Amino acid sequence: MKLRRGLILLLLALGSAAFMAAAPMPAMAQTQVADVPLPDANLEARARRLMKDVRCVVCQAQSIDESDAGIAGDMRRLIREEIAAGRSDDEIRQYLADRYGDFVLFKPPFKTTTALLWAGPFLLLGFGGLVIFLFFRHRTPPTEAGLSAEDLRRVAAALDAEGLPEQEDGATTTRPGSGA
């Protein structure tokens, strides 16, 4: 009985320890260093302009200036450090592109690795235009659906059977299919 009770307590303790180790700690996961602006207002304005040109690698649709993701905060801090160290905007952009890839820049440079990115929309537009052109080029114009001679004869017979008045066509009065 004591052995059984001890075994149950041991299993509960091990299970609790495993659960606590696997569960993320909210305080540790959300720890972020606050953004500290540069002391010089001109340098901070330059950093903000640069931050608007850099894509958040987590959000992908937001700049790091707008993003609340932890990596965006790290990238903002990095940009401020590089500006404080005297690096130019182009040097900082190049460093970020080397580290995260050209995708991180909202305006990636034109080079062989990004040529499809730049030309892709124009190629798709041209391909769509070609498909539309070929579609309409091979279409046959619609023909007027007229009544055959047999259909006209049947209509004339039906009109005669009903005793309906003759149709007027301009100056002459004719019945369909009568040929006059």
Backbone as CSV, one residue per row, in Angstrom:
resi,resn,N_x,N_y,N_z,CA_x,CA_y,CA_z,C_x,C_y,C_z
1,MET,0.820,-1.186,0.000,0.000,0.000,0.000,0.871,1.260,0.000
2,LYS,1.905,1.274,0.882,2.793,2.423,0.938,3.607,2.540,-0.353
3,LEU,3.991,1.421,-0.890,4.764,1.410,-2.122,3.939,1.972,-3.278
4,ARG,2.705,1.601,-3.309,1.811,2.065,-4.366,1.601,3.580,-4.265
5,ARG,1.391,4.053,-3.056,1.176,5.480,-2.826,2.446,6.272,-3.179
6,GLY,3.583,5.785,-2.859,4.850,6.438,-3.176,5.092,6.483,-4.678
7,LEU,4.733,5.410,-5.367,4.885,5.345,-6.814,3.976,6.370,-7.502
8,ILE,2.755,6.500,-6.991,1.814,7.484,-7.557,2.353,8.897,-7.359
9,LEU,2.856,9.213,-6.182,3.413,10.541,-5.913,4.627,10.817,-6.796
10,LEU,5.471,9.800,-6.989,6.636,9.953,-7.851,6.219,10.251,-9.292
11,LEU,5.230,9.526,-9.800,4.732,9.761,-11.166,4.113,11.147,-11.303
12,LEU,3.372,11.574,-10.286,2.791,12.927,-10.318,3.884,13.990,-10.325
13,ALA,4.906,13.819,-9.544,6.004,14.785,-9.491,6.744,14.835,-10.827
14,LEU,7.024,13.674,-11.413,7.705,13.636,-12.716,6.836,14.247,-13.817
15,GLY,5.550,13.958,-13.784,4.636,14.529,-14.781,4.555,16.037,-14.654
16,SER,4.506,16.543,-13.420,4.452,17.992,-13.212,5.732,18.657,-13.686
17,ALA,6.862,18.041,-13.409,8.147,18.600,-13.838,8.246,18.628,-15.363
18,ALA,7.778,17.553,-16.015,7.811,17.507,-17.481,6.883,18.568,-18.075
19,PHE,5.716,18.742,-17.467,4.768,19.739,-17.963,5.342,21.144,-17.825
20,MET,5.955,21.438,-16.698,6.517,22.775,-16.474,7.704,23.042,-17.402
21,ALA,8.469,22.015,-17.697,9.614,22.188,-18.591,9.163,22.413,-20.033
22,ALA,8.059,21.772,-20.429,7.575,21.894,-21.809,6.778,23.162,-22.030
23,ALA,6.096,23.668,-21.015,5.252,24.860,-21.163,6.130,26.107,-21.210
24,PRO,5.873,27.003,-22.154,6.666,28.230,-22.210,6.318,29.143,-21.043
25,MET,7.307,29.803,-20.544,7.099,30.736,-19.450,6.704,32.079,-20.056
26,PRO,5.506,32.581,-19.773,5.071,33.838,-20.383,6.002,34.997,-20.083
27,ALA,6.511,35.085,-18.903,7.380,36.202,-18.560,8.682,36.145,-19.348
28,MET,9.206,34.944,-19.548,10.464,34.824,-20.270,10.258,34.992,-21.774
29,ALA,9.143,34.508,-22.292,8.892,34.570,-23.732,8.632,35.991,-24.189
30,GLN,8.060,36.823,-23.344,7.685,38.166,-23.735,8.709,39.226,-23.321
31,THR,9.827,38.812,-22.784,10.827,39.776,-22.356,11.427,40.452,-23.579
32,GLN,11.252,41.759,-23.633,11.815,42.543,-24.719,12.482,43.772,-24.121
33,VAL,13.565,44.160,-24.728,14.222,45.371,-24.302,13.506,46.523,-24.985
34,ALA,13.173,47.526,-24.212,12.438,48.662,-24.761,13.288,49.387,-25.796
35,ASP,12.616,49.943,-26.808,13.306,50.742,-27.813,13.791,52.032,-27.165
36,VAL,15.063,52.274,-27.279,15.641,53.498,-26.741,16.034,54.362,-27.919
37,PRO,15.357,55.500,-28.121,15.691,56.344,-29.268,17.090,56.940,-29.139
38,LEU,17.645,57.292,-30.268,18.955,57.936,-30.292,18.840,59.327,-29.680
39,PRO,19.854,59.794,-28.996,19.771,61.109,-28.350,19.673,62.265,-29.346
40,ASP,20.272,62.124,-30.503,20.213,63.175,-31.519,18.934,62.998,-32.338
41,ALA,18.100,64.023,-32.406,16.818,63.938,-33.103,17.007,63.672,-34.605
42,ASN,18.039,64.238,-35.202,18.292,64.018,-36.631,18.673,62.564,-36.908
43,LEU,19.513,61.998,-36.034,19.899,60.593,-36.204,18.708,59.672,-35.970
44,GLU,17.855,60.008,-35.007,16.655,59.192,-34.748,15.701,59.256,-35.937
45,ALA,15.546,60.447,-36.553,14.687,60.585,-37.734,15.254,59.740,-38.876
46,ARG,16.567,59.742,-39.034,17.215,58.918,-40.068,16.994,57.436,-39.786
47,ALA,17.109,57.042,-38.527,16.876,55.638,-38.159,15.429,55.247,-38.453
48,ARG,14.480,56.119,-38.152,13.065,55.822,-38.405,12.789,55.663,-39.893
49,ARG,13.383,56.535,-40.720,13.205,56.404,-42.178,13.750,55.061,-42.655
50,LEU,14.893,54.678,-42.126,15.507,53.412,-42.514,14.652,52.234,-42.036
51,MET,14.081,52.353,-40.854,13.241,51.280,-40.302,11.975,51.073,-41.131
52,LYS,11.489,52.132,-41.756,10.292,52.011,-42.605,10.594,51.272,-43.907
53,ASP,11.864,51.217,-44.298,12.277,50.536,-45.534,12.652,49.081,-45.318
54,VAL,12.631,48.614,-44.063,13.058,47.253,-43.748,11.845,46.434,-43.316
55,ARG,11.672,45.286,-43.947,10.543,44.390,-43.695,10.795,43.555,-42.441
56,CYS,9.756,43.374,-41.641,9.854,42.476,-40.492,9.865,41.044,-41.023
57,VAL,10.839,40.254,-40.603,10.953,38.894,-41.128,9.891,37.970,-40.544
58,VAL,9.224,38.392,-39.477,8.138,37.593,-38.894,6.808,37.999,-39.514
59,CYS,6.516,39.285,-39.503,5.218,39.786,-40.002,5.164,39.805,-41.525
60,GLN,6.242,40.137,-42.170,6.438,40.176,-43.614,5.621,41.244,-44.335
61,ALA,4.533,41.709,-43.767,3.760,42.755,-44.431,3.966,44.091,-43.740
62,GLN,4.697,44.092,-42.655,4.933,45.311,-41.903,6.413,45.653,-41.903
63,SER,6.670,46.943,-41.745,8.059,47.345,-41.563,8.445,47.091,-40.115
64,ILE,9.732,47.095,-39.846,10.154,46.879,-38.460,9.784,48.080,-37.599
65,ASP,9.508,49.210,-38.221,9.066,50.388,-37.481,7.673,50.160,-36.891
66,GLU,6.830,49.405,-37.584,5.448,49.164,-37.151,5.281,47.885,-36.338
67,SER,6.185,46.946,-36.499,6.022,45.609,-35.950,6.322,45.553,-34.450
68,ASP,5.572,44.693,-33.753,5.809,44.449,-32.337,6.578,43.156,-32.104
69,ALA,6.978,42.471,-33.157,7.699,41.205,-33.013,9.056,41.446,-32.356
70,GLY,9.521,40.463,-31.615,10.796,40.587,-30.921,11.966,40.821,-31.855
71,ILE,11.973,40.125,-32.987,13.082,40.298,-33.936,13.062,41.692,-34.544
72,ALA,11.874,42.278,-34.694,11.789,43.651,-35.208,12.439,44.613,-34.223
73,GLY,12.220,44.383,-32.928,12.876,45.209,-31.913,14.385,45.058,-31.968
74,ASP,14.845,43.817,-32.176,16.292,43.578,-32.300,16.853,44.302,-33.520
75,MET,16.110,44.278,-34.626,16.580,44.932,-35.846,16.576,46.454,-35.682
76,ARG,15.569,47.002,-34.970,15.553,48.447,-34.705,16.776,48.845,-33.866
77,ARG,17.048,48.052,-32.853,18.200,48.313,-31.985,19.498,48.243,-32.805
78,LEU,19.605,47.256,-33.679,20.780,47.098,-34.525,20.972,48.321,-35.424
79,ILE,19.887,48.804,-36.018,19.975,49.976,-36.893,20.450,51.189,-36.103
80,ARG,19.913,51.375,-34.910,20.344,52.510,-34.088,21.826,52.389,-33.715
81,GLU,22.267,51.181,-33.394,23.673,50.979,-33.050,24.575,51.281,-34.244
82,GLU,24.156,50.825,-35.427,24.969,51.063,-36.629,25.016,52.554,-36.982
83,ILE,23.899,53.249,-36.815,23.884,54.689,-37.087,24.779,55.410,-36.085
84,ALA,24.686,55.024,-34.819,25.535,55.632,-33.792,27.014,55.356,-34.064
85,ALA,27.318,54.218,-34.690,28.707,53.879,-35.022,29.197,54.609,-36.265
86,GLY,28.316,55.351,-36.936,28.724,56.155,-38.085,28.547,55.489,-39.432
87,ARG,27.830,54.391,-39.505,27.599,53.707,-40.781,26.587,54.488,-41.624
88,SER,26.721,54.384,-42.939,25.777,55.037,-43.850,24.536,54.151,-44.008
89,ASP,23.466,54.740,-44.531,22.220,53.980,-44.749,22.463,52.807,-45.698
90,ASP,23.248,53.031,-46.748,23.527,51.953,-47.709,24.313,50.821,-47.057
91,GLU,25.246,51.167,-46.190,26.011,50.131,-45.490,25.101,49.311,-44.568
92,ILE,24.181,49.995,-43.909,23.256,49.299,-43.005,22.316,48.402,-43.807
93,ARG,21.781,48.922,-44.910,20.912,48.101,-45.764,21.660,46.865,-46.272
94,GLN,22.892,47.065,-46.695,23.692,45.949,-47.198,23.942,44.921,-46.097
95,TYR,24.220,45.387,-44.891,24.434,44.476,-43.769,23.169,43.661,-43.491
96,LEU,22.017,44.328,-43.473,20.752,43.622,-43.223,20.440,42.632,-44.346
97,ALA,20.700,43.034,-45.604,20.451,42.138,-46.738,21.394,40.942,-46.692
98,ASP,22.635,41.161,-46.299,23.581,40.038,-46.179,23.152,39.087,-45.066
99,ARG,22.631,39.639,-44.007,22.259,38.814,-42.845,20.918,38.114,-43.028
100,TYR,19.912,38.824,-43.583,18.552,38.283,-43.683,18.096,38.001,-45.113
101,GLY,18.862,38.405,-46.102,18.480,38.226,-47.500,17.847,39.491,-48.050
102,ASP,17.803,39.611,-49.374,17.249,40.802,-50.022,15.773,40.989,-49.726
103,PHE,15.101,39.925,-49.332,13.664,39.992,-49.038,13.373,40.971,-47.903
104,VAL,14.345,41.196,-47.026,14.131,42.047,-45.862,13.962,43.513,-46.271
105,LEU,14.403,43.867,-47.455,14.262,45.242,-47.936,12.977,45.382,-48.743
106,PHE,12.200,46.420,-48.444,10.981,46.645,-49.219,11.303,47.024,-50.663
107,LYS,12.474,47.619,-50.887,12.928,47.949,-52.236,14.252,47.229,-52.475
108,PRO,14.191,45.936,-52.815,15.440,45.187,-53.008,16.197,45.697,-54.229
109,PRO,17.518,45.557,-54.224,18.307,46.009,-55.375,18.057,45.109,-56.577
110,PHE,18.242,45.682,-57.768,18.087,44.892,-58.989,19.407,44.212,-59.295
111,LYS,19.399,42.897,-59.217,20.564,42.090,-59.583,20.047,40.748,-60.093
112,THR,20.931,39.879,-60.502,20.493,38.632,-61.139,19.626,37.786,-60.214
113,THR,19.905,37.822,-58.923,19.109,37.000,-58.000,17.728,37.580,-57.740
114,THR,17.534,38.875,-58.027,16.219,39.488,-57.805,15.544,39.897,-59.109
115,ALA,16.105,39.513,-60.243,15.554,39.922,-61.543,14.119,39.430,-61.717
116,LEU,13.853,38.197,-61.331,12.497,37.672,-61.470,11.526,38.420,-60.558
117,LEU,11.989,38.810,-59.398,11.162,39.583,-58.479,10.746,40.907,-59.108
118,TRP,11.675,41.556,-59.789,11.376,42.834,-60.426,10.599,42.662,-61.737
119,ALA,10.942,41.661,-62.523,10.314,41.488,-63.839,9.041,40.652,-63.774
120,GLY,8.845,39.914,-62.704,7.701,39.008,-62.574,6.345,39.639,-62.855
121,PRO,6.013,40.768,-62.242,4.706,41.367,-62.518,4.514,41.728,-63.990
122,PHE,5.571,42.229,-64.637,5.466,42.597,-66.047,5.324,41.350,-66.933
123,LEU,6.043,40.291,-66.570,5.926,39.039,-67.329,4.520,38.449,-67.197
124,LEU,3.971,38.477,-65.997,2.604,37.975,-65.801,1.584,38.811,-66.565
125,LEU,1.770,40.136,-66.549,0.862,41.009,-67.284,0.948,40.734,-68.786
126,GLY,2.159,40.577,-69.313,2.334,40.267,-70.732,1.740,38.918,-71.095
127,PHE,1.944,37.924,-70.245,1.385,36.590,-70.499,-0.139,36.640,-70.488
128,GLY,-0.714,37.365,-69.537,-2.173,37.504,-69.489,-2.717,38.197,-70.727
129,GLY,-2.017,39.246,-71.181,-2.429,39.938,-72.404,-2.360,39.031,-73.621
130,LEU,-1.317,38.203,-73.698,-1.178,37.262,-74.806,-2.310,36.234,-74.796
131,VAL,-2.654,35.721,-73.629,-3.742,34.744,-73.526,-5.063,35.374,-73.969
132,ILE,-5.318,36.593,-73.530,-6.555,37.273,-73.918,-6.571,37.524,-75.428
133,PHE,-5.430,37.968,-75.983,-5.347,38.211,-77.425,-5.633,36.931,-78.214
134,LEU,-4.985,35.837,-77.822,-5.182,34.573,-78.545,-6.611,34.063,-78.388
135,PHE,-7.204,34.280,-77.247,-8.575,33.840,-77.017,-9.537,34.561,-77.963
136,PHE,-9.399,35.887,-78.068,-10.318,36.631,-78.911,-9.967,36.525,-80.390
137,ARG,-8.723,36.247,-80.706,-8.320,36.124,-82.104,-8.926,34.883,-82.746
138,HIS,-9.012,33.794,-82.018,-9.509,32.534,-82.568,-11.013,32.359,-82.398
139,ARG,-11.673,33.332,-81.830,-13.120,33.225,-81.696,-13.791,33.553,-83.016
140,THR,-14.786,32.792,-83.365,-15.539,33.086,-84.577,-16.676,34.029,-84.211
141,PRO,-16.955,34.982,-85.075,-18.040,35.914,-84.744,-19.373,35.162,-84.729
142,PRO,-20.246,35.559,-83.864,-21.542,34.868,-83.795,-22.335,35.099,-85.082
143,THR,-22.982,34.072,-85.561,-23.807,34.178,-86.767,-25.253,34.360,-86.344
144,GLU,-25.991,35.055,-87.216,-27.396,35.246,-86.905,-28.119,33.924,-87.097
145,ALA,-28.892,33.607,-86.137,-29.650,32.358,-86.220,-30.947,32.646,-86.988
146,GLY,-30.976,32.255,-88.246,-32.174,32.450,-89.055,-32.984,31.166,-89.110
147,LEU,-34.194,31.294,-89.569,-35.051,30.111,-89.692,-34.777,29.425,-91.023
148,SER,-34.783,28.131,-90.978,-34.597,27.370,-92.214,-35.887,27.443,-93.037
149,ALA,-35.804,27.003,-94.292,-36.976,27.029,-95.182,-38.095,26.164,-94.617
150,GLU,-37.720,25.035,-94.018,-38.721,24.150,-93.421,-39.419,24.831,-92.248
151,ASP,-38.636,25.556,-91.417,-39.215,26.264,-90.266,-40.168,27.360,-90.733
152,LEU,-39.774,28.098,-91.797,-40.646,29.153,-92.329,-41.957,28.566,-92.853
153,ARG,-41.879,27.417,-93.515,-43.088,26.778,-94.027,-44.005,26.377,-92.885
154,ARG,-43.421,25.865,-91.811,-44.243,25.439,-90.668,-44.894,26.631,-89.986
155,VAL,-44.155,27.762,-89.890,-44.731,28.964,-89.277,-45.882,29.475,-90.132
156,ALA,-45.716,29.477,-91.466,-46.788,29.944,-92.356,-48.007,29.052,-92.224
157,ALA,-47.783,27.754,-92.115,-48.912,26.825,-91.971,-49.625,27.057,-90.649
158,ALA,-48.869,27.327,-89.590,-49.483,27.566,-88.289,-50.274,28.855,-88.290
159,LEU,-49.774,29.875,-88.972,-50.493,31.144,-89.049,-51.784,30.981,-89.852
160,ASP,-51.713,30.235,-90.932,-52.915,29.982,-91.728,-53.947,29.220,-90.914
161,ALA,-53.490,28.254,-90.136,-54.408,27.440,-89.340,-55.076,28.274,-88.258
162,GLU,-54.396,29.258,-87.736,-54.957,30.093,-86.670,-55.811,31.215,-87.247
163,GLY,-55.629,31.507,-88.473,-56.387,32.570,-89.106,-55.878,33.944,-88.713
164,LEU,-54.599,34.057,-88.457,-54.018,35.340,-88.080,-53.830,36.186,-89.322
165,PRO,-53.857,37.528,-89.159,-53.691,38.411,-90.326,-52.275,38.317,-90.877
166,GLU,-52.150,38.723,-92.132,-50.855,38.668,-92.796,-49.924,39.719,-92.225
167,GLN,-48.591,39.463,-92.293,-47.602,40.430,-91.827,-47.373,41.464,-92.885
168,GLU,-47.130,42.696,-92.426,-46.783,43.749,-93.367,-45.296,43.958,-93.330
169,ASP,-44.655,43.942,-94.488,-43.231,44.110,-94.598,-42.982,45.251,-95.563
170,GLY,-42.909,46.474,-95.022,-42.726,47.623,-95.902,-43.997,47.884,-96.682
171,ALA,-43.880,47.943,-98.022,-45.010,48.248,-98.880,-45.791,47.011,-99.263
172,THR,-45.201,45.834,-99.118,-45.892,44.625,-99.548,-46.387,43.859,-98.343
173,THR,-47.432,43.138,-98.522,-47.988,42.294,-97.491,-47.681,40.862,-97.839
174,THR,-46.963,40.207,-96.934,-46.570,38.830,-97.226,-46.781,37.968,-95.997
175,ARG,-46.799,36.685,-96.265,-46.788,35.710,-95.195,-45.415,35.073,-95.178
176,PRO,-44.943,34.727,-93.962,-43.631,34.069,-93.944,-43.685,32.798,-94.787
177,GLY,-42.657,32.611,-95.592,-42.544,31.410,-96.399,-43.334,31.470,-97.686
178,SER,-44.096,32.565,-97.918,-44.889,32.623,-99.139,-44.030,33.074,-100.314
179,GLY,-42.841,33.666,-100.009,-41.934,34.043,-101.088,-42.311,35.333,-101.737
180,ALA,-43.422,35.981,-101.384,-43.818,37.219,-102.038,-43.412,38.425,-101.266
